[in-house]
Amino acid sequence: MKRPLGIDLFAGAGGLSLGFEQAGFDVVAAVEIDPVHAAVHEYNFPNCAVVPRSVTALSGKDIRDAAGIGTRKVDVVFGGAPCQGFSLIGQRAIDDPRNSLVKDFVRIVRELNANYFVFENVKGLTVGKHRKFLDEIIEEFKSAGYSVLEDWKVLNACEYGVPQDRQRLFLLGAKKGLQLPH
């Protein structure tokens, strides 16, 4: 029996990859633009194809080709797009160009025809004028054929044994017709 396939976008050194691997997934591709983080991810996950490029210049086919998975079903795409434009610590600039990378996340999930997605980002995306952006993302997923768990959660890492106060939004979705995770 084959393990489910996962793809990590905005992978960094591989924190989410590790979690999904420990949950029983084969993480077959990771996209990370920063060359140092891409090299660390490759070291940490030698059986994962690391694509050291921006998601803006990639298609779902490019990722499939890099991973060597052909037409196999992608079970989940996960990742956390850069958050500087949404962070409660930063400028919270709604027009920060990095904010548009979230839309590339939606596009790649759609192009890969993934069964599920897990989108992680800062709590700041849930408040103020940025909440409208979150609502737009949810609508884009729906337009792409996904149901979204609209009772999204902000979780704090310190409540899960991590010695850090790190609040993060988790948005989960499934292709229409599949059961939403809870």
C-alpha positions in Angstrom: 0.0 0.0 0.0 1.4 3.4 -1.0 1.6 6.2 1.4 -0.3 9.4 0.5 1.7 12.1 -1.4 2.3 15.6 -0.1 3.9 18.7 -1.6 5.3 21.5 0.5 5.2 25.1 -0.8 7.3 27.8 0.8 9.1 24.9 2.5 11.9 26.6 4.4 14.0 24.0 6.2 11.1 21.6 6.3 9.1 22.0 9.5 5.8 21.2 7.8 7.4 18.5 5.7 8.6 16.8 9.0 5.1 16.9 10.5 3.5 15.5 7.4 6.2 12.8 7.1 5.7 11.8 10.7 1.9 11.7 10.0 2.5 9.0 7.3 2.9 11.1 4.1 5.6 10.8 1.4 6.6 14.4 0.9 7.7 14.2 -2.8 8.4 17.8 -3.6 9.3 21.0 -1.7 9.4 24.5 -3.3 11.7 27.0 -1.6 13.1 30.1 -3.2 15.9 30.8 -0.7 18.9 28.8 -1.7 20.1 28.2 1.9 16.8 27.0 3.1 16.4 24.9 0.0 19.8 23.2 0.7 18.8 22.6 4.3 15.5 21.0 3.2 17.4 18.8 0.7 19.8 17.7 3.5 16.9 17.0 5.9 14.8 15.2 3.3 17.1 13.5 0.8 14.2 11.6 -0.9 12.3 14.8 -1.6 12.7 16.8 -4.8 13.6 20.3 -3.8 12.7 23.0 -6.3 14.7 26.1 -5.5 12.5 28.6 -7.3 9.7 31.0 -6.7 6.2 29.6 -6.9 5.3 32.5 -9.2 7.3 30.9 -12.0 6.2 27.4 -11.4 3.2 25.3 -12.6 1.7 22.2 -11.1 3.3 20.3 -14.1 6.7 21.7 -13.2 6.4 20.4 -9.7 5.1 17.0 -10.8 8.0 16.7 -13.2 10.6 17.6 -10.5 9.0 15.0 -8.2 8.8 12.3 -10.9 5.2 11.4 -9.9 3.6 11.7 -13.3 -0.1 11.6 -13.0 -0.2 10.1 -9.5 -2.8 11.7 -7.3 -1.5 14.4 -5.0 -3.2 13.9 -1.7 -2.2 17.2 0.0 -0.5 20.5 -0.7 0.6 22.4 2.4 2.6 25.5 3.2 2.8 28.9 4.7 3.3 31.8 2.3 5.5 34.7 3.4 3.6 36.6 6.1 5.4 39.9 6.4 2.5 41.8 4.9 0.0 40.3 7.4 2.1 40.1 10.5 0.9 41.9 13.6 4.6 42.7 14.3 5.3 44.3 10.9 3.9 47.1 8.8 0.8 45.1 7.9 0.9 46.5 4.4 -2.1 45.1 2.4 -0.2 46.0 -0.8 3.0 44.1 0.2 3.9 42.3 -3.1 4.6 39.1 -1.1 0.9 38.9 -0.2 0.1 37.9 -3.7 2.0 34.6 -3.2 -1.0 33.4 -1.3 -2.9 33.4 -4.6 -0.1 31.3 -6.1 -0.7 28.8 -3.4 -4.3 28.5 -4.5 -3.3 28.3 -8.1 -0.8 25.5 -7.5 -3.3 23.5 -5.4 -5.8 23.8 -8.3 -3.2 22.9 -10.9 -2.0 19.8 -9.0 -5.6 18.8 -8.5 -4.8 18.0 -4.9 -7.4 16.2 -2.7 -6.6 18.4 0.3 -4.7 21.5 1.3 -3.4 22.9 4.5 -2.6 26.6 4.5 -0.6 28.1 7.4 -0.1 31.8 8.1 0.1 34.4 10.9 -2.8 35.4 13.1 -2.7 38.9 11.5 -4.5 37.6 8.4 -7.6 37.1 10.5 -8.0 40.6 11.9 -8.6 44.1 10.5 -8.5 44.9 6.8 -6.5 41.7 6.3 -9.6 39.6 7.2 -11.1 40.6 3.9 -8.0 39.1 2.1 -8.6 35.9 4.0 -12.2 35.8 2.9 -11.1 36.4 -0.7 -8.7 33.4 -0.4 -11.5 31.2 0.9 -13.7 32.3 -2.0 -10.8 31.6 -4.5 -10.5 28.0 -3.1 -14.3 27.6 -3.5 -14.1 28.8 -7.1 -11.3 26.3 -7.7 -13.6 23.4 -6.6 -12.7 23.1 -2.9 -14.7 23.1 0.2 -13.1 25.1 3.0 -13.3 24.5 6.7 -14.7 27.9 7.5 -14.4 27.4 11.2 -10.7 28.0 10.7 -8.4 27.9 13.7 -5.6 30.0 15.1 -3.4 27.6 17.1 -0.5 28.5 19.4 2.6 26.3 19.2 3.1 26.7 23.0 -0.1 24.6 23.5 1.6 21.7 21.6 4.8 21.4 23.5 6.9 24.0 21.6 8.7 26.5 23.8 7.5 29.4 21.8 4.5 31.7 21.7 3.7 31.3 18.0 0.1 31.9 16.9 -0.7 30.6 13.4 -3.8 30.4 11.3 -4.6 27.0 9.8 -7.0 26.9 6.9 -8.0 23.4 5.7 -9.8 22.4 2.6 -10.8 19.4 0.5 -11.9 18.9 -3.1 -15.7 19.1 -3.3 -17.1 15.7 -2.7 -14.4 14.7 -0.2 -14.9 14.9 3.5 -13.5 18.0 5.1 -10.9 17.3 7.8 -11.7 18.6 11.3 
